[in-house]
Amino acid sequence: MEHTVVHFEIPADQPERAVKFYSELFGWEIKHMGGPMDYWLVETVPTDAEGQPTRPGVNGGLMRRMMPEQTPVNYIGVDSVDEFARKAERLGAKVIVPKMPVPGMGWFAQLTDTEGNVFAIWETDPTSGQAAEALTEEVGNAGR
């Protein structure tokens, strides 16, 4: 696997203002996902039915800034978040957001490199989050 940037995230104090800025400046398609997460998908290049770029380029997301010092983050594709998080730690990185699922899409973790820069690693896995969803459903059914 090539370890390239596969996604980016831009934090914003006023996401609607940032959406207007980037869509008008670059012509990016930016769509609010809705639901409980205040997240916008950013298409810098067209995608297929599975959301994958149909030509070279990287798509990303835009989100409400969660802390004052939050900066843009690049996500690097890896075969295994667990393996690469351990390797990064051996090389001096620190895990700041442990492995988490994006249900139906994959897994990610965020780290800081040896210079304090934040980056993320991404493992594509369409089955991610299903075990947690099944457990939540099982616990909910047990209470009935």
C-alpha positions as CSV (number, residue, x, y, z in Angstrom):
1,M,0.0,0.0,0.0
2,E,1.2,3.5,-0.8
3,H,1.1,5.7,2.3
4,T,-0.3,8.9,0.8
5,V,-2.7,11.5,2.1
6,V,-6.2,10.1,1.7
7,H,-8.2,12.7,3.6
8,F,-7.9,16.1,5.2
9,E,-9.9,18.0,7.8
10,I,-10.2,21.7,8.2
11,P,-11.4,23.1,11.5
12,A,-13.5,26.2,11.5
13,D,-14.9,28.6,14.1
14,Q,-17.8,29.3,11.8
15,P,-18.2,26.3,9.4
16,E,-20.8,27.9,7.3
17,R,-18.5,30.8,6.6
18,A,-15.6,28.4,5.8
19,V,-17.9,26.4,3.5
20,K,-18.8,29.6,1.6
21,F,-15.2,30.7,1.4
22,Y,-13.8,27.4,0.0
23,S,-16.7,26.7,-2.3
24,E,-16.5,30.2,-3.8
25,L,-12.7,30.3,-3.9
26,F,-12.0,26.8,-5.4
27,G,-15.4,25.6,-6.6
28,W,-15.3,22.7,-4.1
29,E,-18.6,20.7,-3.5
30,I,-19.2,20.8,0.2
31,K,-22.1,19.0,1.7
32,H,-23.3,18.9,5.4
33,M,-23.7,15.3,6.6
34,G,-26.4,16.1,9.1
35,G,-27.0,13.9,12.1
36,P,-25.3,14.4,15.5
37,M,-21.9,15.2,14.1
38,D,-21.4,18.7,12.8
39,Y,-19.4,17.6,9.7
40,W,-19.2,18.7,6.1
41,L,-17.8,16.5,3.3
42,V,-15.4,18.4,1.0
43,E,-15.1,17.1,-2.6
44,T,-12.1,18.7,-4.4
45,V,-12.4,16.0,-7.1
46,P,-15.5,14.0,-8.2
47,T,-16.3,10.7,-6.5
48,D,-18.0,7.4,-7.4
49,A,-21.0,5.8,-5.7
50,E,-18.7,4.6,-2.8
51,G,-17.3,8.1,-2.3
52,Q,-13.9,7.4,-3.8
53,P,-12.2,9.9,-6.1
54,T,-12.7,9.2,-9.7
55,R,-9.5,10.9,-10.7
56,P,-6.3,11.9,-8.8
57,G,-6.9,14.1,-5.9
58,V,-7.8,14.1,-2.2
59,N,-11.1,14.9,-0.7
60,G,-11.7,15.8,2.9
61,G,-13.9,17.3,5.6
62,L,-14.7,20.5,7.4
63,M,-15.8,20.6,11.0
64,R,-16.5,22.9,13.9
65,R,-13.3,23.7,15.7
66,M,-13.2,21.8,19.0
67,M,-10.4,23.6,20.7
68,P,-8.6,27.0,20.1
69,E,-5.3,25.4,18.9
70,Q,-6.9,22.9,16.6
71,T,-5.2,22.9,13.2
72,P,-5.9,21.2,9.8
73,V,-5.1,17.4,9.9
74,N,-3.9,15.2,7.0
75,Y,-4.9,11.5,7.1
76,I,-2.4,9.0,5.8
77,G,-3.6,5.7,4.4
78,V,-2.2,2.6,6.2
79,D,-2.9,-1.2,6.2
80,S,-3.4,-1.3,10.0
81,V,-4.0,1.6,12.4
82,D,-2.8,-0.6,15.3
83,E,0.5,-1.5,13.6
84,F,1.3,2.0,12.4
85,A,0.4,3.6,15.7
86,R,2.8,1.3,17.5
87,K,5.5,2.0,14.9
88,A,5.0,5.7,15.1
89,E,5.2,5.6,19.0
90,R,8.5,3.6,18.7
91,L,9.8,6.4,16.4
92,G,8.8,9.1,18.9
93,A,5.2,10.0,18.1
94,K,2.5,10.3,20.7
95,V,-1.1,9.1,20.2
96,I,-3.5,11.9,21.1
97,V,-6.7,10.2,19.8
98,P,-6.7,6.4,20.1
99,K,-8.0,4.2,17.4
100,M,-11.7,4.9,16.7
101,P,-14.2,3.6,14.1
102,V,-16.0,5.7,11.5
103,P,-18.9,3.1,11.2
104,G,-19.0,1.5,7.8
105,M,-15.9,3.4,6.5
106,G,-12.8,2.6,8.5
107,W,-10.6,3.3,11.5
108,F,-8.4,6.3,12.5
109,A,-6.1,7.5,15.2
110,Q,-4.5,10.9,15.6
111,L,-0.9,11.4,16.7
112,T,1.7,14.1,17.1
113,D,5.0,13.6,15.3
114,T,8.4,14.3,16.8
115,E,8.0,18.0,16.0
116,G,4.5,18.3,17.6
117,N,2.6,18.3,14.4
118,V,-0.8,16.5,14.4
119,F,-1.4,13.9,11.7
120,A,-3.8,11.0,11.5
121,I,-3.6,7.4,10.1
122,W,-6.5,5.9,8.3
123,E,-7.4,2.2,7.7
124,T,-10.3,1.5,5.3
125,D,-12.6,-1.1,6.7
126,P,-16.3,-1.2,5.7
127,T,-17.1,-3.4,8.7
128,S,-15.7,-0.9,11.2
129,G,-18.0,-0.1,14.1
130,Q,-20.3,-3.0,13.5
131,A,-19.1,-4.9,16.7
132,A,-19.8,-1.8,18.8
133,E,-23.2,-1.3,17.1
134,A,-24.1,-5.0,17.7
135,L,-23.1,-4.8,21.4
136,T,-25.1,-1.6,21.9
137,E,-28.1,-3.3,20.3
138,E,-27.6,-6.5,22.4
139,V,-27.4,-4.5,25.6
140,G,-30.5,-2.5,24.6
141,N,-32.5,-5.7,23.9
142,A,-31.4,-7.3,27.2
143,G,-33.2,-4.5,29.1
144,R,-36.5,-5.3,27.4
